[in-house]
Amino acid sequence: MLPRYHTDQENLRKRQIDTLKIFNDNVSEIQENSEYKVEFDSHGKNMSLNVLLTPDFPNEKPVIFVNPVFPHPWLGENSNQVLGAPGLINYTLHSDLGRVVQAIIREFQRTVPNLEDKTTNTNHQAHVVVNSMVFPDLNDLTIEELQEVLENPDLQDKILETNPQMTEIELATEELMNNIEEIAQDNLNKQQTLDILKSDVLERISAIVQMKMSYEELHKKYQKLSDMYSPHRIRDCLKEAALRADEDAEVIAEKFLLGEISVETFVSKFAEKRALGQARRAREERLAHQLAQLDRAQT
């Protein structure tokens, strides 16, 4: 049985991976429980994040790389590793991996077009118009405040946390994850019953095999006895026994003619053998007649 600490760590790791899939689209598993790829689009440019989970995750922060690489303050020098994201800098055991990755994607979606398009103000205004529809609170902010929101991920996270729609999504997500955990626990509880039923089935199969073997052995004995004591076999045995009695009588007669036995012995033994042979022949004939009648009645 695994230690409880190890089991809890596995559950926390799985929960974090679940948040990655819940808060982000296009998540694909590269290596089970350790490497994931999150693809996203930034104004027509295909990009992706590679999320690596160390063996100590979630006690240790994830390692994230962006592809393709581009100049950005959050990236390491001459590297595509994401180091400066606030979610990574302030990462704790209680952080949500999905939200950390979501914030990084939002930042890159916001800044990547600026590297290719000089008309940033137009793009920013379009973002503000769209966001103001989703987040009504933005309508009350000035241009300077909106610009600060666009440049400050912490303010973005604060707005998301206070948005009713996001609250509903979080509640729905929490309920879904609780349901998943309950189903998983229920499956584990049913596993013991399943193992018991499986063991019972195996025992019954073994009993059936033993019964079949015993049946085959008894059937062989029955067939042997059936052949031995069948009416036709008894008739043949009577016929053979009658012939032997006649042969024995002839042997006694020859011995008398050769003078090997006395008259009294001859008469006694010869009469006995002849009577025995006649009795057996009579029984054989009577049984043969009965069998013939039975065969005619069955045809």
Secondary structure, 3 states (H helix, E strand, C coil): CCCHHHHHHHHHHHHHHHHHHHHCCCEEEEECCCEEEEEEEECCEEEEEEEECCCCCCCCCCEEEEECCCCCCCECCCCCEECCCHHHHCCCCCCCHHHHHHHHHHHHHHHHHHHHCCCHHHHHHHHHHHHHHHCHHHHHCCHHHHHHHHHCHHHHHHHHHHCHHHHHHHHHHHHHHHHHHHHHHHHHHHHHHHHHHHHHHHHHHHHHHHHHHHHHHHHHHHHHHHHHCCHHHHHHHHHHHHHHHHHHHHHHHHHHHCCCCCHHHHHHHHHHHHHHHHHHHHHHHHHHHHHHHHHHHHC
